[in-house]
């Protein structure tokens, strides 16, 4: 994926394929990166069949309320 596709995908919060803009995406099972604070989620576009991995990092914490 090129820089423009990545920027568009990130701006859309990953809600459409960065290659064909389809919202028909399938996500696989998440895995955790224990050496770094990341979560990895494989993604497959059901329209164009491209595949990539979304990478998530901790962005904040909220205290639980009762």
N, C-alpha and C positions, 0 to 999 in steps of 0.2 A: 504494500500500500504506500502510495506516495504521500508527501507532506500535506498536500491539499486535501486528500481523502481523509487522512488522519485528523486534520483540523476540523473538517466538517463533521466527522463521526463524533469527535469529542464535544463539539458545540451542541450536537443533538443528543448528548448524554447516551450515546450508543443505541438509540432507538430505531435505527435503520441501517441497512447494509452500506458500508463505506464505498462499495464498488458499484452497486446498482440501485441504491436507495430503497430497496424493498424492506418493509417492516416484518416480513415473514422469516424470522430468525429462530433457530433452535439453539439453546444453550445446553451444554453438557454439565457434568458434575464438577463442582468447584474443588480445587486443591489449594492447600495452604503452603506458603513458602516459609519454612521455619528458620532459614538463615536470614531472611528479611521479612518485614511486616507486610506481606502481600498475599492477596488471594487471586488465583488464576481461574478463569472460566473460559473453556473452549466454546466458540460460537461458529455455527454453520448457517449460511444463507440458503434457504430452501428454493430460492428463485435462480440464483446464478452459481450455486454450489461452491462459492469461495468459503474459506475457513480462516480463522484467526483466533487469537486468545486475548480476552479482556483482562487487564491487570488492575486490581483494586488495592488501595492503601487506606489506612486509618486516617480519617479526616477530622474526627472529633469524638467526644464522649458526652453522653447525657446520663445524669444520675436517675436511677429508677425511682418512680414515685408510687406510693401505695394508695 
